[in-house]
């Protein structure tokens, strides 16, 4: 049978048909891979950390209660603690949870609870002053259960003060009390005031140590923080609480994993680094 040129063009040459077949196969493979990936993502579901989150957070009754009462905060707890856990294990995850609770709840607490918390923080600083590296670790990473054994009672009292302030702040937040919204300028003004007095003025060396953060001299950082805490508590109680809320509203934006990793390389840091 004779095939005309027009019929050959309409049917396609063997080379063209082979090319089209390969393209079709490749397209089918791409579609299959995409479908497979979507199915795997759907079947794999949440991570092991997310699946066990409610069980793990139950070890912290106050945090668990807040998470049950506020789904939005629960999502924040989960996201931030899982990220910290993946990079630094349980110590980092617990540190992240403590910072979130403090930054999200303590700023709502009343004057009495804020002042009590500031007094407990001062007592901890004074006790840790004899171990500057531990004092620096507390300043930059906070405290967790089992850390800073030389100041065990002060840390326990501080933990109780944190818990009371967080519980009070959460209760007031649920009742509609407004959060302190401090601008960067307001926070800077408070820090300037606390550097100058009224109890004691910070030295140039102490200011330099604070500005160097992780690289700052531990003893100077500790003495600077202690002076500022004394200056804060030397104010009228209402002014002291107001200034403290402004500081707390802006002081928790740190990379806890990086901070703990750096501090854990320094002997005598007082942290749980295992």
ZAGU-477544 format. One record per residue: residue number from 1; residue in one letter; x, y, z of N, C-alpha, C in turn. Coordinates in nm, 2 decimals, always signed. Example, Ala and Ser with C-alpha at 12.3 -4.5 7.8 and 13.67 -1.06 7.14 Angstrom:
<sites>
- pos;code;n.x;n.y;n.z;ca.x;ca.y;ca.z;c.x;c.y;c.z
- 1;a;+1.32;-0.57;+0.78;+1.23;-0.45;+0.78;+1.32;-0.33;+0.78
- 2;s;+1.28;-0.22;+0.71;+1.37;-0.11;+0.71;+1.29;+0.00;+0.79
</sites>
This chain:
<sites>
- pos;code;n.x;n.y;n.z;ca.x;ca.y;ca.z;c.x;c.y;c.z
- 1;x;+0.09;-0.12;+0.00;+0.00;+0.00;+0.00;+0.09;+0.12;+0.00
- 2;x;+0.05;+0.22;-0.08;+0.12;+0.34;-0.09;+0.07;+0.44;+0.01
- 3;x;+0.17;+0.50;+0.08;+0.13;+0.61;+0.18;+0.18;+0.74;+0.13
- 4;x;+0.09;+0.84;+0.13;+0.13;+0.97;+0.08;+0.20;+1.04;+0.19
- 5;x;+0.27;+1.15;+0.14;+0.35;+1.24;+0.23;+0.26;+1.30;+0.34
- 6;x;+0.14;+1.34;+0.29;+0.05;+1.40;+0.39;+0.01;+1.30;+0.50
- 7;x;-0.01;+1.17;+0.46;-0.05;+1.07;+0.56;+0.06;+1.05;+0.66
- 8;x;+0.19;+1.05;+0.61;+0.30;+1.03;+0.69;+0.32;+1.14;+0.80
- 9;x;+0.29;+1.26;+0.75;+0.30;+1.38;+0.84;+0.19;+1.37;+0.95
- 10;x;+0.07;+1.33;+0.91;-0.04;+1.32;+1.00;-0.02;+1.21;+1.10
- 11;x;+0.04;+1.10;+1.06;+0.06;+0.99;+1.15;+0.18;+1.01;+1.24
- 12;x;+0.28;+1.08;+1.19;+0.40;+1.10;+1.26;+0.50;+1.00;+1.22
- 13;x;+0.63;+1.04;+1.21;+0.73;+0.94;+1.18;+0.76;+0.85;+1.30
- 14;x;+0.83;+0.74;+1.27;+0.86;+0.65;+1.38;+0.95;+0.72;+1.49
- 15;x;+1.04;+0.81;+1.44;+1.13;+0.89;+1.54;+1.04;+0.98;+1.62
- 16;x;+0.94;+1.05;+1.56;+0.86;+1.14;+1.63;+0.77;+1.06;+1.73
- 17;x;+0.72;+0.95;+1.69;+0.63;+0.87;+1.78;+0.71;+0.82;+1.90
- 18;x;+0.84;+0.78;+1.87;+0.93;+0.73;+1.98;+0.95;+0.85;+2.08
- 19;x;+0.98;+0.97;+2.03;+1.00;+1.09;+2.11;+0.88;+1.12;+2.20
- 20;x;+0.76;+1.11;+2.13;+0.64;+1.14;+2.21;+0.62;+1.03;+2.32
- 21;x;+0.65;+0.91;+2.29;+0.64;+0.80;+2.39;+0.73;+0.83;+2.51
- 22;x;+0.85;+0.87;+2.48;+0.94;+0.89;+2.59;+0.89;+1.01;+2.68
- 23;x;+0.84;+1.12;+2.61;+0.79;+1.23;+2.69;+0.67;+1.19;+2.77
- 24;x;+0.59;+1.10;+2.72;+0.47;+1.06;+2.79;+0.51;+0.98;+2.91
- 25;x;+0.61;+0.89;+2.89;+0.66;+0.81;+3.01;+0.72;+0.90;+3.12
- 26;x;+0.80;+0.99;+3.07;+0.86;+1.08;+3.17;+0.76;+1.16;+3.25
- 27;x;+0.65;+1.21;+3.17;+0.55;+1.28;+3.24;+0.47;+1.20;+3.34
- 28;x;+0.45;+1.07;+3.30;+0.38;+0.98;+3.40;+0.47;+0.96;+3.52
- 29;x;+0.60;+0.94;+3.50;+0.69;+0.92;+3.61;+0.69;+1.04;+3.71
- 30;x;+0.69;+1.16;+3.65;+0.69;+1.28;+3.73;+0.56;+1.29;+3.82
- 31;x;+0.45;+1.26;+3.75;+0.32;+1.26;+3.82;+0.32;+1.16;+3.93
- 32;x;+0.37;+1.04;+3.90;+0.37;+0.93;+4.00;+0.46;+0.97;+4.12
- 33;x;+0.58;+1.03;+4.09;+0.66;+1.07;+4.20;+0.60;+1.17;+4.29
- 34;x;+0.54;+1.27;+4.23;+0.47;+1.38;+4.31;+0.36;+1.32;+4.39
- 35;x;+0.28;+1.23;+4.33;+0.17;+1.17;+4.40;+0.22;+1.09;+4.52
- 36;x;+0.33;+1.02;+4.49;+0.39;+0.94;+4.60;+0.44;+1.02;+4.71
- 37;x;+0.51;+1.13;+4.68;+0.56;+1.22;+4.79;+0.44;+1.28;+4.87
- 38;x;+0.34;+1.32;+4.80;+0.22;+1.37;+4.87;+0.16;+1.27;+4.96
- 39;x;+0.15;+1.14;+4.91;+0.09;+1.04;+4.99;+0.18;+1.00;+5.11
- 40;x;+0.31;+1.01;+5.09;+0.41;+0.98;+5.20;+0.39;+1.09;+5.31
- 41;x;+0.39;+1.21;+5.26;+0.37;+1.32;+5.36;+0.25;+1.31;+5.44
- 42;x;+0.14;+1.27;+5.37;+0.01;+1.25;+5.44;+0.01;+1.13;+5.54
- 43;x;+0.08;+1.02;+5.49;+0.08;+0.90;+5.58;+0.18;+0.92;+5.70
- 44;x;+0.29;+0.99;+5.67;+0.39;+1.01;+5.78;+0.34;+1.09;+5.89
- 45;x;+0.25;+1.19;+5.87;+0.19;+1.27;+5.97;+0.29;+1.35;+6.05
- 46;x;+0.25;+1.39;+6.18;+0.34;+1.47;+6.26;+0.46;+1.40;+6.30
- 47;x;+0.56;+1.47;+6.34;+0.69;+1.41;+6.39;+0.67;+1.34;+6.52
- 48;x;+0.76;+1.26;+6.56;+0.76;+1.19;+6.69;+0.75;+1.29;+6.81
- 49;x;+0.82;+1.40;+6.79;+0.82;+1.50;+6.90;+0.68;+1.56;+6.91
- 50;x;+0.61;+1.59;+6.80;+0.48;+1.65;+6.80;+0.38;+1.55;+6.86
- 51;x;+0.39;+1.42;+6.82;+0.30;+1.32;+6.87;+0.31;+1.30;+7.02
- 52;x;+0.43;+1.32;+7.08;+0.45;+1.30;+7.22;+0.45;+1.43;+7.30
- 53;x;+0.41;+1.54;+7.23;+0.43;+1.67;+7.29;+0.34;+1.68;+7.42
- 54;x;+0.21;+1.65;+7.41;+0.12;+1.66;+7.52;+0.17;+1.58;+7.64
- 55;x;+0.22;+1.46;+7.61;+0.27;+1.37;+7.72;+0.39;+1.43;+7.78
- 56;x;+0.48;+1.49;+7.70;+0.61;+1.55;+7.76;+0.58;+1.68;+7.83
- 57;x;+0.49;+1.76;+7.78;+0.46;+1.89;+7.85;+0.39;+1.87;+7.98
- 58;x;+0.33;+1.75;+8.00;+0.26;+1.72;+8.12;+0.35;+1.72;+8.24
- 59;x;+0.48;+1.71;+8.21;+0.58;+1.72;+8.32;+0.59;+1.86;+8.38
- 60;x;+0.53;+1.96;+8.31;+0.53;+2.10;+8.35;+0.38;+2.14;+8.36
- 61;x;+0.32;+2.11;+8.48;+0.17;+2.13;+8.49;+0.12;+2.27;+8.45
- 62;x;+0.19;+2.37;+8.49;+0.15;+2.50;+8.45;+0.15;+2.52;+8.30
- 63;x;+0.26;+2.48;+8.23;+0.27;+2.50;+8.09;+0.16;+2.41;+8.02
- 64;x;+0.14;+2.29;+8.08;+0.03;+2.20;+8.02;-0.10;+2.27;+8.03
- 65;x;-0.13;+2.33;+8.14;-0.26;+2.39;+8.16;-0.28;+2.51;+8.07
- 66;x;-0.18;+2.59;+8.05;-0.19;+2.70;+7.95;-0.21;+2.65;+7.81
- 67;x;-0.13;+2.54;+7.78;-0.15;+2.49;+7.64;-0.29;+2.43;+7.61
- 68;x;-0.35;+2.37;+7.72;-0.49;+2.32;+7.70;-0.58;+2.44;+7.69
- 69;x;-0.56;+2.55;+7.75;-0.65;+2.66;+7.76;-0.64;+2.75;+7.64
- 70;x;-0.52;+2.75;+7.57;-0.49;+2.84;+7.46;-0.43;+2.77;+7.35
- 71;x;-0.50;+2.72;+7.25;-0.45;+2.65;+7.13;-0.34;+2.73;+7.06
- 72;x;-0.35;+2.86;+7.05;-0.25;+2.94;+6.98;-0.12;+2.93;+7.05
- 73;x;-0.12;+2.94;+7.19;+0.00;+2.93;+7.26;+0.06;+2.79;+7.26
- 74;x;-0.03;+2.69;+7.25;+0.02;+2.55;+7.24;+0.10;+2.53;+7.11
- 75;x;+0.05;+2.59;+7.00;+0.12;+2.59;+6.88;+0.26;+2.65;+6.89
- 76;x;+0.26;+2.76;+6.96;+0.39;+2.83;+6.98;+0.48;+2.74;+7.06
- 77;x;+0.43;+2.69;+7.17;+0.51;+2.60;+7.25;+0.57;+2.48;+7.17
- 78;x;+0.48;+2.42;+7.09;+0.53;+2.31;+7.01;+0.63;+2.34;+6.91
- 79;x;+0.61;+2.45;+6.83;+0.70;+2.49;+6.73;+0.84;+2.53;+6.78
- 80;x;+0.84;+2.61;+6.89;+0.97;+2.66;+6.94;+1.04;+2.55;+7.01
- 81;x;+0.97;+2.47;+7.09;+1.04;+2.36;+7.17;+1.10;+2.25;+7.07
- 82;x;+1.02;+2.22;+6.97;+1.07;+2.12;+6.88;+1.19;+2.17;+6.80
- 83;x;+1.19;+2.29;+6.76;+1.31;+2.35;+6.69;+1.43;+2.34;+6.78
- 84;x;+1.41;+2.38;+6.91;+1.52;+2.38;+7.00;+1.57;+2.24;+7.03
- 85;x;+1.47;+2.15;+7.05;+1.51;+2.01;+7.07;+1.59;+1.95;+6.96
- 86;x;+1.55;+1.98;+6.83;+1.62;+1.92;+6.72;+1.77;+1.97;+6.71
- 87;x;+1.79;+2.09;+6.77;+1.93;+2.14;+6.76;+2.01;+2.12;+6.89
- 88;x;+1.94;+2.11;+7.00;+2.01;+2.10;+7.13;+1.96;+2.01;+7.23
- 89;x;+1.87;+1.92;+7.20;+1.82;+1.82;+7.29;+1.72;+1.88;+7.40
- 90;x;+1.70;+1.80;+7.50;+1.60;+1.84;+7.60;+1.64;+1.97;+7.68
- 91;x;+1.77;+1.99;+7.72;+1.80;+2.11;+7.79;+1.76;+2.23;+7.71
- 92;x;+1.79;+2.23;+7.58;+1.75;+2.35;+7.49;+1.60;+2.36;+7.48
- 93;x;+1.53;+2.25;+7.47;+1.38;+2.25;+7.46;+1.32;+2.31;+7.59
- 94;x;+1.37;+2.26;+7.70;+1.32;+2.31;+7.83;+1.35;+2.46;+7.84
- 95;x;+1.47;+2.50;+7.80;+1.50;+2.64;+7.81;+1.41;+2.73;+7.72
- 96;x;+1.38;+2.68;+7.60;+1.29;+2.75;+7.51;+1.15;+2.77;+7.57
- 97;x;+1.11;+2.66;+7.64;+0.97;+2.66;+7.70;+0.97;+2.76;+7.81
- 98;x;+1.08;+2.76;+7.89;+1.08;+2.86;+8.00;+1.08;+3.00;+7.95
- 99;x;+1.15;+3.03;+7.85;+1.16;+3.17;+7.79;+1.02;+3.21;+7.73
- 100;x;+0.96;+3.12;+7.67;+0.83;+3.15;+7.61;+0.72;+3.18;+7.72
- 101;x;+0.72;+3.09;+7.82;+0.63;+3.12;+7.93;+0.65;+3.25;+7.99
- 102;x;+0.78;+3.28;+8.02;+0.81;+3.41;+8.08;+0.77;+3.53;+7.99
- 103;x;+0.81;+3.52;+7.86;+0.79;+3.64;+7.78;+0.64;+3.66;+7.74
- 104;x;+0.57;+3.55;+7.74;+0.42;+3.55;+7.70;+0.33;+3.58;+7.82
- 105;x;+0.38;+3.54;+7.94;+0.29;+3.55;+8.06;+0.33;+3.65;+8.17
- 106;x;+0.46;+3.65;+8.20;+0.50;+3.74;+8.31;+0.46;+3.89;+8.29
- 107;x;+0.46;+3.93;+8.17;+0.44;+4.07;+8.14;+0.29;+4.11;+8.18
- 108;x;+0.20;+4.01;+8.20;+0.07;+4.04;+8.24;+0.05;+4.04;+8.39
- 109;x;+0.15;+3.99;+8.47;+0.14;+3.98;+8.61;+0.13;+4.11;+8.68
- 110;x;+0.07;+4.11;+8.80;+0.05;+4.24;+8.88;+0.18;+4.28;+8.94
- 111;x;+0.18;+4.40;+9.00;+0.30;+4.46;+9.06;+0.36;+4.37;+9.17
- 112;x;+0.27;+4.31;+9.25;+0.32;+4.23;+9.37;+0.40;+4.11;+9.31
- 113;x;+0.35;+4.04;+9.21;+0.42;+3.92;+9.16;+0.55;+3.96;+9.08
- 114;x;+0.54;+4.07;+9.01;+0.66;+4.12;+8.94;+0.77;+4.16;+9.04
- 115;x;+0.74;+4.23;+9.15;+0.84;+4.27;+9.25;+0.89;+4.15;+9.32
- 116;x;+0.81;+4.05;+9.35;+0.86;+3.93;+9.42;+0.96;+3.86;+9.33
- 117;x;+0.93;+3.85;+9.20;+1.01;+3.79;+9.10;+1.15;+3.86;+9.10
- 118;x;+1.15;+3.99;+9.09;+1.27;+4.07;+9.09;+1.35;+4.05;+9.21
- 119;x;+1.29;+4.04;+9.33;+1.37;+4.01;+9.45;+1.43;+3.87;+9.45
- 120;x;+1.36;+3.78;+9.39;+1.41;+3.64;+9.38;+1.53;+3.64;+9.28
- 121;x;+1.52;+3.72;+9.18;+1.63;+3.72;+9.08;+1.75;+3.79;+9.14
- 122;x;+1.73;+3.89;+9.22;+1.85;+3.95;+9.29;+1.91;+3.86;+9.39
- 123;x;+1.83;+3.78;+9.47;+1.89;+3.69;+9.56;+1.97;+3.58;+9.49
- 124;x;+1.93;+3.54;+9.37;+2.00;+3.44;+9.29;+2.13;+3.50;+9.24
- 125;x;+2.13;+3.62;+9.19;+2.25;+3.69;+9.15;+2.35;+3.70;+9.26
- 126;x;+2.31;+3.74;+9.37;+2.40;+3.76;+9.49;+2.46;+3.63;+9.53
- 127;x;+2.39;+3.52;+9.53;+2.44;+3.39;+9.56;+2.54;+3.34;+9.46
- 128;x;+2.51;+3.37;+9.33;+2.60;+3.32;+9.22;+2.72;+3.41;+9.20
- 129;x;+2.73;+3.52;+9.27;+2.84;+3.61;+9.25;+2.98;+3.55;+9.28
- 130;x;+2.98;+3.45;+9.37;+3.11;+3.39;+9.40;+3.16;+3.29;+9.29
- 131;x;+3.07;+3.26;+9.19;+3.10;+3.17;+9.08;+3.06;+3.25;+8.95
- 132;x;+3.15;+3.34;+8.90;+3.11;+3.43;+8.79;+3.07;+3.35;+8.67
- 133;x;+3.13;+3.24;+8.63;+3.09;+3.17;+8.51;+2.94;+3.12;+8.53
- 134;x;+2.91;+3.06;+8.64;+2.77;+3.02;+8.67;+2.67;+3.14;+8.66
- 135;x;+2.72;+3.25;+8.72;+2.64;+3.37;+8.72;+2.61;+3.42;+8.57
- 136;x;+2.71;+3.41;+8.49;+2.70;+3.45;+8.35;+2.60;+3.36;+8.28
- 137;x;+2.61;+3.23;+8.31;+2.52;+3.13;+8.25;+2.38;+3.16;+8.29
- 138;x;+2.36;+3.19;+8.41;+2.22;+3.22;+8.46;+2.17;+3.34;+8.38
- 139;x;+2.25;+3.45;+8.37;+2.21;+3.57;+8.31;+2.17;+3.55;+8.16
- 140;x;+2.24;+3.46;+8.09;+2.22;+3.44;+7.95;+2.13;+3.33;+7.91
- 141;x;+2.12;+3.23;+8.00;+2.04;+3.11;+7.96;+1.93;+3.08;+8.06
- 142;x;+1.92;+3.16;+8.17;+1.82;+3.13;+8.27;+1.86;+3.01;+8.35
- 143;x;+1.76;+2.95;+8.42;+1.79;+2.84;+8.51;+1.68;+2.73;+8.49
- 144;x;+1.72;+2.60;+8.51;+1.63;+2.49;+8.50;+1.66;+2.40;+8.62
- 145;x;+1.56;+2.31;+8.64;+1.57;+2.22;+8.76;+1.71;+2.14;+8.75
- 146;x;+1.78;+2.14;+8.87;+1.90;+2.06;+8.88;+2.02;+2.14;+8.84
- 147;x;+2.01;+2.27;+8.80;+2.12;+2.35;+8.76;+2.16;+2.44;+8.88
- 148;x;+2.29;+2.49;+8.88;+2.34;+2.58;+8.98;+2.32;+2.53;+9.12
- 149;x;+2.37;+2.41;+9.14;+2.35;+2.34;+9.27;+2.41;+2.42;+9.39
- 150;x;+2.51;+2.51;+9.37;+2.56;+2.59;+9.48;+2.46;+2.70;+9.52
- 151;x;+2.36;+2.72;+9.44;+2.25;+2.82;+9.48;+2.12;+2.75;+9.47
- 152;x;+2.11;+2.63;+9.51;+1.99;+2.54;+9.50;+1.87;+2.61;+9.56
- 153;x;+1.88;+2.66;+9.68;+1.76;+2.72;+9.75;+1.72;+2.85;+9.67
- 154;x;+1.81;+2.93;+9.64;+1.78;+3.05;+9.57;+1.71;+3.02;+9.43
- 155;x;+1.77;+2.92;+9.36;+1.71;+2.89;+9.23;+1.57;+2.83;+9.25
- 156;x;+1.55;+2.75;+9.36;+1.42;+2.69;+9.38;+1.32;+2.81;+9.41
- 157;x;+1.36;+2.90;+9.50;+1.27;+3.02;+9.53;+1.24;+3.10;+9.40
- 158;x;+1.34;+3.11;+9.32;+1.32;+3.18;+9.19;+1.22;+3.11;+9.10
- 159;x;+1.24;+2.98;+9.09;+1.14;+2.90;+9.02;+1.00;+2.91;+9.06
- 160;x;+0.99;+2.92;+9.20;+0.85;+2.94;+9.26;+0.80;+3.07;+9.22
- 161;x;+0.88;+3.18;+9.22;+0.84;+3.31;+9.19;+0.80;+3.32;+9.04
- 162;x;+0.88;+3.26;+8.96;+0.85;+3.25;+8.81;+0.71;+3.19;+8.79
- 163;x;+0.69;+3.07;+8.86;+0.56;+3.00;+8.85;+0.44;+3.08;+8.89
- 164;x;+0.46;+3.15;+9.01;+0.35;+3.24;+9.06;+0.32;+3.35;+8.96
- 165;x;+0.43;+3.42;+8.91;+0.41;+3.53;+8.82;+0.34;+3.48;+8.69
- 166;x;+0.39;+3.37;+8.64;+0.33;+3.32;+8.51;+0.18;+3.28;+8.53
- 167;x;+0.15;+3.21;+8.65;+0.01;+3.18;+8.67;-0.08;+3.30;+8.69
- 168;x;-0.03;+3.40;+8.76;-0.10;+3.53;+8.78;-0.12;+3.60;+8.65
- 169;x;-0.01;+3.60;+8.57;-0.02;+3.67;+8.44;-0.12;+3.60;+8.34
- 170;x;-0.12;+3.47;+8.35;-0.21;+3.39;+8.26;-0.36;+3.42;+8.30
- 171;x;-0.38;+3.42;+8.43;-0.52;+3.45;+8.48;-0.56;+3.59;+8.44
- 172;x;-0.47;+3.69;+8.46;-0.50;+3.83;+8.42;-0.52;+3.84;+8.27
- 173;x;-0.44;+3.77;+8.20;-0.45;+3.77;+8.05;-0.59;+3.72;+8.01
- 174;x;-0.63;+3.61;+8.07;-0.76;+3.55;+8.03;-0.88;+3.64;+8.07
- 175;x;-0.85;+3.73;+8.17;-0.96;+3.83;+8.21;-0.96;+3.95;+8.12
- 176;x;-0.86;+3.96;+8.03;-0.86;+4.08;+7.94;-0.76;+4.19;+7.98
- 177;x;-0.68;+4.16;+8.08;-0.58;+4.27;+8.11;-0.48;+4.28;+7.99
- 178;x;-0.45;+4.41;+7.96;-0.37;+4.44;+7.84;-0.22;+4.41;+7.87
- 179;x;-0.15;+4.37;+7.77;-0.01;+4.34;+7.78;+0.07;+4.47;+7.77
- 180;x;+0.18;+4.48;+7.84;+0.28;+4.59;+7.82;+0.34;+4.58;+7.68
- 181;x;+0.32;+4.68;+7.60;+0.37;+4.69;+7.47;+0.48;+4.80;+7.47
- 182;x;+0.60;+4.76;+7.50;+0.71;+4.86;+7.51;+0.78;+4.87;+7.38
- 183;x;+0.81;+5.00;+7.33;+0.88;+5.02;+7.21;+1.03;+5.00;+7.24
- 184;x;+1.11;+4.99;+7.14;+1.26;+4.98;+7.16;+1.31;+5.10;+7.23
- 185;x;+1.26;+5.22;+7.20;+1.30;+5.34;+7.27;+1.27;+5.34;+7.42
- 186;x;+1.15;+5.29;+7.45;+1.11;+5.28;+7.59;+1.20;+5.18;+7.67
- 187;x;+1.23;+5.07;+7.61;+1.32;+4.97;+7.67;+1.46;+5.03;+7.69
- 188;x;+1.51;+5.10;+7.59;+1.64;+5.16;+7.60;+1.64;+5.26;+7.71
- 189;x;+1.53;+5.34;+7.72;+1.53;+5.44;+7.83;+1.54;+5.38;+7.97
- 190;x;+1.47;+5.26;+7.98;+1.47;+5.19;+8.11;+1.61;+5.14;+8.14
- 191;x;+1.68;+5.09;+8.04;+1.81;+5.03;+8.06;+1.91;+5.15;+8.09
- 192;x;+1.89;+5.26;+8.03;+1.98;+5.38;+8.06;+1.96;+5.42;+8.20
- 193;x;+1.83;+5.43;+8.25;+1.80;+5.47;+8.38;+1.87;+5.37;+8.48
- 194;x;+1.86;+5.24;+8.45;+1.91;+5.14;+8.55;+2.07;+5.14;+8.55
- 195;x;+2.13;+5.19;+8.44;+2.27;+5.20;+8.44;+2.33;+5.31;+8.53
- 196;x;+2.24;+5.41;+8.56;+2.28;+5.53;+8.63;+2.25;+5.52;+8.78
- 197;x;+2.16;+5.45;+8.82;+2.12;+5.45;+8.96;+1.97;+5.41;+8.98
- 198;x;+1.92;+5.44;+9.10;+1.97;+5.52;+9.21;+2.06;+5.46;+9.31
- 199;x;+2.08;+5.33;+9.30;+2.16;+5.26;+9.41;+2.31;+5.27;+9.37
- 200;x;+2.35;+5.24;+9.25;+2.49;+5.24;+9.21;+2.50;+5.26;+9.05
- 201;x;+2.60;+5.33;+9.01;+2.62;+5.35;+8.87;+2.71;+5.24;+8.81
- 202;x;+2.68;+5.19;+8.69;+2.77;+5.09;+8.63;+2.90;+5.16;+8.58
- 203;x;+3.01;+5.08;+8.59;+3.14;+5.14;+8.54;+3.15;+5.11;+8.39
- 204;x;+3.24;+5.18;+8.33;+3.27;+5.16;+8.19;+3.30;+5.02;+8.16
- 205;x;+3.38;+4.96;+8.24;+3.42;+4.82;+8.22;+3.30;+4.72;+8.23
- 206;x;+3.21;+4.75;+8.32;+3.09;+4.67;+8.33;+3.00;+4.68;+8.21
- 207;x;+2.98;+4.81;+8.16;+2.90;+4.83;+8.04;+2.97;+4.76;+7.92
- 208;x;+3.10;+4.76;+7.91;+3.17;+4.70;+7.80;+3.15;+4.55;+7.80
- 209;x;+3.15;+4.49;+7.92;+3.13;+4.34;+7.94;+2.99;+4.30;+7.89
- 210;x;+2.89;+4.38;+7.93;+2.75;+4.35;+7.89;+2.74;+4.36;+7.74
- 211;x;+2.80;+4.46;+7.68;+2.78;+4.48;+7.54;+2.85;+4.37;+7.46
- 212;x;+2.94;+4.30;+7.51;+3.01;+4.18;+7.44;+2.93;+4.05;+7.46
- 213;x;+2.83;+4.05;+7.53;+2.73;+3.94;+7.54;+2.81;+3.81;+7.58
- 214;x;+2.80;+3.71;+7.49;+2.87;+3.58;+7.51;+3.02;+3.60;+7.54
- 215;x;+3.08;+3.70;+7.48;+3.22;+3.71;+7.49;+3.26;+3.80;+7.61
- 216;x;+3.16;+3.85;+7.69;+3.19;+3.94;+7.80;+3.26;+3.87;+7.92
- 217;x;+3.33;+3.95;+7.99;+3.39;+3.90;+8.12;+3.28;+3.86;+8.22
- 218;x;+3.29;+3.74;+8.27;+3.18;+3.69;+8.35;+3.16;+3.77;+8.48
- 219;x;+3.27;+3.80;+8.55;+3.26;+3.87;+8.68;+3.20;+4.01;+8.66
- 220;x;+3.25;+4.08;+8.55;+3.19;+4.21;+8.52;+3.05;+4.21;+8.48
- 221;x;+3.01;+4.11;+8.41;+2.87;+4.09;+8.37;+2.78;+4.07;+8.49
- 222;x;+2.83;+3.99;+8.58;+2.75;+3.96;+8.70;+2.74;+4.08;+8.79
- 223;x;+2.85;+4.15;+8.81;+2.84;+4.27;+8.89;+2.75;+4.38;+8.83
- 224;x;+2.75;+4.39;+8.70;+2.67;+4.49;+8.63;+2.52;+4.45;+8.64
- 225;x;+2.49;+4.32;+8.62;+2.35;+4.28;+8.64;+2.30;+4.30;+8.78
- 226;x;+2.38;+4.27;+8.88;+2.34;+4.29;+9.02;+2.32;+4.43;+9.05
- 227;x;+2.40;+4.52;+9.00;+2.38;+4.67;+9.02;+2.24;+4.71;+8.96
- 228;x;+2.22;+4.66;+8.84;+2.10;+4.70;+8.77;+1.97;+4.65;+8.85
- 229;x;+1.98;+4.53;+8.90;+1.87;+4.47;+8.98;+1.85;+4.55;+9.10
- 230;x;+1.96;+4.59;+9.17;+1.95;+4.68;+9.29;+1.89;+4.81;+9.26
- 231;x;+1.93;+4.87;+9.14;+1.87;+5.00;+9.10;+1.72;+4.98;+9.07
- 232;x;+1.68;+4.87;+9.01;+1.54;+4.85;+8.98;+1.46;+4.84;+9.11
- 233;x;+1.51;+4.77;+9.21;+1.43;+4.75;+9.33;+1.44;+4.86;+9.43
- 234;x;+1.53;+4.96;+9.40;+1.54;+5.08;+9.48;+1.43;+5.18;+9.44
- 235;x;+1.36;+5.16;+9.33;+1.25;+5.25;+9.29;+1.13;+5.23;+9.37
- 236;x;+1.03;+5.32;+9.36;+0.90;+5.29;+9.41;+0.85;+5.16;+9.35
- 237;x;+0.77;+5.08;+9.43;+0.73;+4.95;+9.38;+0.65;+4.95;+9.25
- 238;x;+0.57;+5.05;+9.23;+0.49;+5.06;+9.11;+0.58;+5.09;+8.99
- 239;x;+0.67;+5.19;+9.01;+0.77;+5.22;+8.90;+0.86;+5.10;+8.87
- 240;x;+0.90;+5.03;+8.98;+0.99;+4.92;+8.96;+0.92;+4.81;+8.88
- 241;x;+0.79;+4.78;+8.91;+0.72;+4.68;+8.83;+0.70;+4.72;+8.69
- 242;x;+0.67;+4.85;+8.67;+0.65;+4.90;+8.53;+0.77;+4.89;+8.45
- 243;x;+0.89;+4.93;+8.51;+1.01;+4.91;+8.44;+1.05;+4.77;+8.41
- 244;x;+1.02;+4.68;+8.50;+1.05;+4.54;+8.49;+0.97;+4.48;+8.38
- 245;x;+0.84;+4.52;+8.37;+0.76;+4.46;+8.26;+0.81;+4.50;+8.12
- 246;x;+0.85;+4.63;+8.11;+0.91;+4.67;+7.98;+1.03;+4.59;+7.95
- 247;x;+1.12;+4.57;+8.04;+1.24;+4.49;+8.02;+1.20;+4.34;+7.97
- 248;x;+1.10;+4.29;+8.04;+1.06;+4.15;+8.01;+1.00;+4.14;+7.88
- 249;x;+0.93;+4.24;+7.83;+0.87;+4.24;+7.70;+0.96;+4.23;+7.59
- 250;x;+1.09;+4.26;+7.61;+1.19;+4.26;+7.50;+1.32;+4.19;+7.52
- 251;x;+1.33;+4.11;+7.63;+1.46;+4.05;+7.66;+1.47;+3.90;+7.63
- 252;x;+1.37;+3.84;+7.56;+1.38;+3.69;+7.55;+1.40;+3.65;+7.40
- 253;x;+1.43;+3.74;+7.32;+1.46;+3.71;+7.18;+1.60;+3.67;+7.16
- 254;x;+1.64;+3.55;+7.21;+1.77;+3.49;+7.20;+1.77;+3.35;+7.14
- 255;x;+1.88;+3.31;+7.09;+1.89;+3.18;+7.03;+1.94;+3.09;+7.15
- 256;x;+1.85;+3.02;+7.22;+1.89;+2.95;+7.34;+1.98;+2.83;+7.31
- 257;x;+1.97;+2.77;+7.19;+2.06;+2.66;+7.15;+2.20;+2.71;+7.14
- 258;x;+2.22;+2.82;+7.06;+2.35;+2.88;+7.05;+2.41;+2.92;+7.18
- 259;x;+2.33;+2.99;+7.26;+2.38;+3.04;+7.39;+2.43;+2.92;+7.48
- 260;x;+2.34;+2.82;+7.49;+2.38;+2.70;+7.58;+2.50;+2.63;+7.52
- 261;x;+2.51;+2.61;+7.39;+2.62;+2.55;+7.33;+2.75;+2.62;+7.36
- 262;x;+2.75;+2.75;+7.36;+2.87;+2.83;+7.38;+2.91;+2.82;+7.53
- 263;x;+2.81;+2.84;+7.62;+2.83;+2.84;+7.76;+2.88;+2.70;+7.81
- 264;x;+2.83;+2.60;+7.75;+2.87;+2.46;+7.79;+3.01;+2.43;+7.76
- 265;x;+3.08;+2.51;+7.68;+3.22;+2.49;+7.65;+3.31;+2.55;+7.76
- 266;x;+3.25;+2.62;+7.85;+3.32;+2.69;+7.95;+3.31;+2.61;+8.08
- 267;x;+3.43;+2.57;+8.14;+3.42;+2.49;+8.27;+3.36;+2.57;+8.38
- 268;x;+3.28;+2.50;+8.47;+3.22;+2.57;+8.58;+3.10;+2.65;+8.54
- 269;x;+3.03;+2.62;+8.43;+2.92;+2.70;+8.38;+2.79;+2.68;+8.47
- 270;x;+2.78;+2.57;+8.54;+2.66;+2.54;+8.62;+2.54;+2.49;+8.55
- 271;x;+2.55;+2.47;+8.42;+2.43;+2.42;+8.34;+2.43;+2.27;+8.33
- 272;x;+2.31;+2.22;+8.29;+2.30;+2.08;+8.26;+2.33;+2.06;+8.12
- 273;x;+2.46;+2.02;+8.09;+2.50;+2.02;+7.95;+2.51;+1.88;+7.88
- 274;x;+2.47;+1.78;+7.95;+2.47;+1.64;+7.90;+2.35;+1.62;+7.81
</sites>
